[in-house]
Amino acid sequence: MSVLPEPTAAPEREPVISIRGLQKSFGALSVLRDVDLEVRTEENLVVLGRSGSGKSVLIKIMVGLLQADAGEVVILGQSLVGLQRRPLDALRRRIGFSFQSSALYDSMSVGENLAFPLRMNMTDLRASEVNDRVRESLDEVGLVDSIGKMPSELSGGQRKRVGIARTLILRPEIMLYDEPTAGLDPVTSAEINELIRKVQTDYNTAAIIITHDLSCARATGDRVAMLLEGRVYRSGTFDEVFDTRDPLVTGFYDYNFIRESTP
Amino acid sequence: MGAHDEVGRTVISTSIDRLALGVHDGAAFVGRFFKEVARPPYHLREIIHQCYEVGYRTLPLITLTGLITGIVFTKQSRPSLAAFGATSWLPSLITIALIRSLAPLITALICAGKVGSSIGAELGSMKVTEQVEAMEVSAINPFKYLVVTRTLATTLMVPALTLYCGVVGLFGSFLNVRGNEAASLASFLKSGFSTIGFLDLGSSVVKAAVYGFSVGIIACYHGLRATSGTQGVGRAATASVVMSMFVIFVEEVLIVQVNVWLRGYGL
């Protein structure tokens, strides 16, 4: 196994996410086996891996949707081990989670989808302030005209954008994207990739992007970590990870048809 | 011991294990409701919205069912009472039957069918499309926002609908009595209410509240445990209705026993 060091992380930046020895099993199936990861301030880390390699499980553990069997996850200086509901919720307010399915509330309009977490978490905000924040967030993703639409009236790409806008409304310090380009056409995927980069620069967020799409990994990641059989198999910049003849890595690369399409 | 015995033993043992686990999970779910209900935030806006959904939107169905029950029950009872020359007892008989049993039971069963399936399907759909998880990661407690509000709404609205069903049922009965005996509304009500007391009305309301709670909590329980996509949503809706109806009938038997026991003490 060829695990590279993590050479590109700027040494002066402090880690905002630190994962050590993370393990998770579902019955007899061991999904994560001893995963170590670190993400620094304003850094985008892409976690690559095949379907079922435990990528989504990893970020669900990071927001307390799943419990790890062993290991430690420290986010923004706070360990998740034994964290009670109230401090966990306080931490969740600082983390934006973009779901693969967008997970928009289908009984609410686009505007209400964005206003809902704001009204629930910032009860002292006036209605006009909530409205301003909703418009501002939708403007960030270029969908302010869709404020009154229902989620069922949106395309897949628009739903992803609204999902991202909903996470941005609470001004998170960390973003977690679960398969942000899954099921989208290449043009829409490129727009979403651009949006992820825009969020990073405009909101100074650190992010973990879970994907098996190498175009997305190349466009959005400062660093890439490749998960294989529940472990980080290789990590580094995109070029460092894929500059190898290791068949397990090149197979993944060829499958995405990047080698043929890039000069 | 044959292979069939072995298989049978395994099936029974698995079924008992699943039943025990289900009862344990259900009890923990109910326990969590009582723990969460007293804690802020109370989501009053959502409770009012759910009361509207449960109460107002069920009114037409309750009106129709209550009215028909009153008319049909009176019509069916008349020949038996007439055989003894006791048709003057019709208002009393109908009032006792409606207030003590029919109104709470009919209302609860209608709510189990209409509201229970709706809540089960709604929460089930939210669960399988990750909307419940989206609430969690936004630091919103889905149990409090979805389960507590809906269960409170059904607990409050089923008694209100029960009283309404009773009134409409009595009106239906009066229409039939007036058509046959030319009685006035005042004499019908006076005769009917002379035979029921506080215990009848009180126990009817309490009973309806218990049924309402059961419908709400069972529907939420099955909805939030939905898995496997749209098929799971359908299963959650069906399980909500079937389990709610079963529990309502069990509660009816128990509450009637308690009523009989209280009457024995002259209450």
Boltz contact constraints between the chains, C-beta under 6 A:
constraints:
  - contact:
      token1: [A, 63]
      token2: [B, 137]
      max_distance: 6.0
  - contact:
      token1: [A, 65]
      token2: [B, 133]
      max_distance: 6.0
  - contact:
      token1: [A, 89]
      token2: [B, 139]
      max_distance: 6.0
  - contact:
      token1: [A, 92]
      token2: [B, 137]
      max_distance: 6.0
  - contact:
      token1: [A, 92]
      token2: [B, 139]
      max_distance: 6.0
  - contact:
      token1: [A, 93]
      token2: [B, 139]
      max_distance: 6.0
  - contact:
      token1: [A, 97]
      token2: [B, 137]
      max_distance: 6.0
  - contact:
      token1: [A, 99]
      token2: [B, 130]
      max_distance: 6.0
  - contact:
      token1: [A, 101]
      token2: [B, 129]
      max_distance: 6.0
  - contact:
      token1: [A, 101]
      token2: [B, 130]
      max_distance: 6.0
  - contact:
      token1: [A, 103]
      token2: [B, 130]
      max_distance: 6.0
  - contact:
      token1: [A, 103]
      token2: [B, 131]
      max_distance: 6.0
  - contact:
      token1: [A, 103]
      token2: [B, 134]
      max_distance: 6.0
  - contact:
      token1: [A, 105]
      token2: [B, 131]
      max_distance: 6.0
  - contact:
      token1: [A, 117]
      token2: [B, 138]
      max_distance: 6.0
  - contact:
      token1: [A, 120]
      token2: [B, 140]
      max_distance: 6.0
  - contact:
      token1: [A, 121]
      token2: [B, 139]
      max_distance: 6.0
